[in-house]
Amino acid sequence: MSPRLRMLAGRGGRYLLLCAMVVVSLGPFAWQLLTSLKGAQEPIYGADATWLPQHPTLANYAAVADTVPVWRYAGNSLIVAVANVLTNCLFGAMAGYALARMRFRGRGAVFAAVLASLVVPFEVIMVSVFLTVKGIGLVDTLAGVLLPGAITGLSIMVLRTGFLALPREIEEAAVIDGAGEWSRFWRVALPSVRGSLAVVAVFSFLFAWDDFLWPLIVLKDPDNYTLTIGLQYLSGTFTNDQRTIAAGTMIAVLPLIIVFLGLQRLFFRGVGEGGVKG
C-alpha cells in the first residue's frame, strides 16, 4: 500500500471512530428528545417507528406539568444547586488558597485528608452523614440535602491547582503595597482563577442537580422533593407512556445545558489552567 493510501485509510479510520463516539454519546439523548416531541398516535418501537416525529407536539411537556408539580420540584432543585455552587466556590477557594499559598503546621496532613476524601465513595459514609444531619434537625429540609455537598475535595483540589499557577511576583507586589492575607486572597488571587471557579461551578451544579440517592433518603415531604425525585412519579403514572417520561427527562436536562453553555468559555479556560499546572 502506498503512503498516500495509508494516510487516507488512517484518516478514514479516525473519522469512523469519531462518528461512532458521537452516536454512542449523543444517540440516547437525541432519541429521548425526539420521543418527547412525538404525538400519542406515533409508534416509538417496532418496524413502523421513525426517528423523526411526524407531527411534532409539546403536549407531552404539558402532560408532565399536569401530572406532577414540576416547577416546584425544579425550584427546589435550583435552590439546592445554586447554593451548592456558591458554597463550593467560596469555601473551596478559601481552602484551596490556604493549601496553595499559605504556610502552616499540619498543611500536609490536611492536604492528605482532602486527597483521601476523593477516593471514599459516598455510600461508605452515607449512614454516618444521615445520622449527623438527623442530629442537627435537618432531615426533610433542603438544607439537609445541601449539607453533604456544600464543600467537596474535588472543588478544593481544582482551586488549589489554580492558585498554585499564580506567579509569586504578583503576590509579592501586593505585599509591598500593604495588602493583608485576606486582601490578597479576595482582590488579587480570586479574580485570577475565574476559569477554575467556572469548573467548580459547573461540576457543583451538575452533581447537585443530578443527585438522586441522597435526596431520596433525606426528604420525606413531597413538597420538598427535588426534580430527580419528583419525576419518579412519571414512571409510575405513565408506565407505558415513554413520550411523557422522555419529556420529563428533557425538562431535567435543560438547566444543565444552559449552565454549561453560559460558562463554557471560562470552563475550558479553567480546564486548561489545571492541565498546564498539573
N, C-alpha and C positions, 0 to 999 in steps of 0.2 A: 504493500500500500504506500502510495506516495505521501510525502509530508503534508501536502495540501489536503489530501483526503483524510489523513489522520486528524488534522486540525479541525476540519468540518465535522468529522464524526465526534470529536471531543466536545465541540461547541453544541452539537445537536443533543448529546447526552446530558449536558448541563441544563439545556432548556427543558428537556423532558423531565429531569429531576425537579426543576423549579415548578413546572406545571403540576407535577404530582404533589408537591408540597402545598401548592395553592389549593388544589382540590381537597386534600385531606384537612387542611386547617380552616378553609373558608366554606367548604361544601356543606357541613351541617348547619352553619349559621344561615347560609343562603337558602337552604331548604326550609328552615324554620320561618324565615322572613316571608318567603313566597307562600308557604302554607297558611300563614296568618292572614294573607290577603285573599284567600280563596273563598268562594261562596259555599253555602251549605250543600248545593247540588253537585259540586265539583268533586270527583274522586281524588283521594290522596294516595291510595295504594292500588296496586294492580296494573293490568295492561292498559287500562283506559286513563290512568293518571298521567298528567302532564306536569312539567316543571313550572311553566309559567301559568299564572291564574288566567282563566278565560274571561272572567268577569270580576276584575279586582274590586274589593269592597273593604270598608273599615268596620263592618258590622261586628266582626269578631272582637275588635278592641272595645266597642261599646258593650258587648256581652260581658267582657271582663269587668268593666266598671259597674255593670248592673248586678253582677254576682257577688263581688267582694268589694269592700271599701278600699279600693286600690290606691286612691290618692292619700287616704290617711296612712296606709302602710308605707307608701312612698315617702310621705313626710317624716314618719318615724325613722325610716332608713336614712333619709337625708340628714336628719339631726345627728344620728349616731356617726355617719360617715364624715360629715363636716367637722364635728367635734374631734373625731379620731385624727383627721388631718391636722387640725390646729395643735392638739396635744403632742402628736408625734413630731411635727415641725419644731415646736417651741422647746419641748423637753429633750428631744433628740439632738437639737442644735446645742443646747446648753451642755448636755453630757458629752457630745462629740467634741465640742470646743475644749472642754476640760481635759479630755483624754488626749487631744492632739496638741494643745498649746500650753498647757499648764503643767507644772511640776509639783507633785505632792506625794506623800508617803502612801503606799498601797495602790498606786496607779496601775501597776502591773496586775495586781490581784483583781481590781475592778475590770480591767480590760479582759482578763481571762474569764471572769464571770459573764461578761457580755458575750464573748465568743461561745461560751458553753450554752448560753440561752438560745443560740441559733440552732443547735442540734437536738434540743429536747422537744419532742412532739407535745403539742398542747394536750393531747389525750392523756399523757402521763400525769400531768399536774391538774387536770380538769376538776377532780374531786376536791382537792385542797383549795383551788380557786373558788369553787362554788361555796364551800364552807366559809371562806373568807367573806365573799360577797353577802352570803346569808347573815354572817355575824355582824356586819355593819348595816344590815337592813336595806340592802339594795336589790333584793330579789324582786322580780316583776317590775323593774323600772328600766328606763333607757340608760340611766347612769350605770346600772349593773351590767348592761350589755357593753357599754363603752369601756369600763374599767380595765379588763384584762388586756385590751389592745391599745390603751392610752399611750404607752411608750413601749417600743419593741427594740430588740437587739439589732435588727436589720436597719432601723432608722438611725440608731447611734453609729453603726459601722459606716453607713453611707455618708453621713455628715462628718464623721471623723476623717474619712478619706478626703472629703472636700476641704476641710480646714488644714489638713496636712499639706495640701498643694499650695497654700498661700505662701508667697515669698516672705522670708523672715524680715527683709528690709522694710516692708510696709508696716509691720508691727513695731519695729524699732523706731520708725519715723513717728508713729502715733505716740510712743512712749516719750520721745523727745518733746512732742507738742503738749505733754502733760496729761494724756488720756489715761484713765484708770482701766482696771481689768474689765469692768462692765462696759465702759465706753468703747474699748477696743473690740469687745465681742459684738455689741449691738450696732455700732456705727461703721466699723471697719470690716470685721470678719463676716458677719451675717450677710450683708449685701453682696459679698464676693462669692457666695456659694448658692446663688439662686438656682443654678442648674441642679445641684444636689437636693435642694429643698423641693424642686419640682418632682424629682424622682421619688422622694419620700411621700410627697402629697399624692401622687398617682397610685403608688402601691398601698398607702394607708386607706385611701378611698376605695380602692378595689377590694382589699381584704375585708374592710368593714361592710361594704355594700353586699358582697357575695357571701358573707358568713351565714351559715345555716345552723350548725350544730350548737354553738353557744347560745344564740337567741332562743333556740328551741328548748334548751334546758332551763334558762333563767326566766323566761317570760311565761306568764300564766293567763293574764287578762288579754282577750282578743283585741281590745282597743290599743294595746301596747305592741302588737305584733309588728315586726319589720316586714318588708316586702317579700323576702325569700320565704318567710314562714307563712304569711298570709296567702301567697299564691298557691300553697299546697291545697287550699280548698278547691282549686280548679280541677285538680286531679281526681278528687272525689266526686265533685258535682258533674264534671264533664268527662267522665272516663273514656267515652267513645268519641269525644269531640276534640280531636287533635288540633283543629284550627284555633279554638279558643285558648288552649294551653300554649300554642305557639305565639298567640298574640300577647298573652301574659309574659311569656319569656322575653319577647321583644320590648315590652314596657320596662322590664327589669334591666335589660342590657343598655337601653338608650342613654341613661345618665353616665354610664361608664364610657361610652363612645364620646359624649360631649366633653367630659373632663379630660380625656386623653387628647382629643383634638385641640382643646383650648391650651393645653400645656405641652404639646408635643415638641415645640421648638426648644423650650427650656429642658424638657425631659431628655432629649437626645444630647443636649449640651452637658447635662449632668452625668449621663452615662459615659460620655467622652472624658469628663473630668476624672471619674472613678477609674476608667480604663487606663488613662495615662499614668495616674499615680500608682494604681495597683500593679 
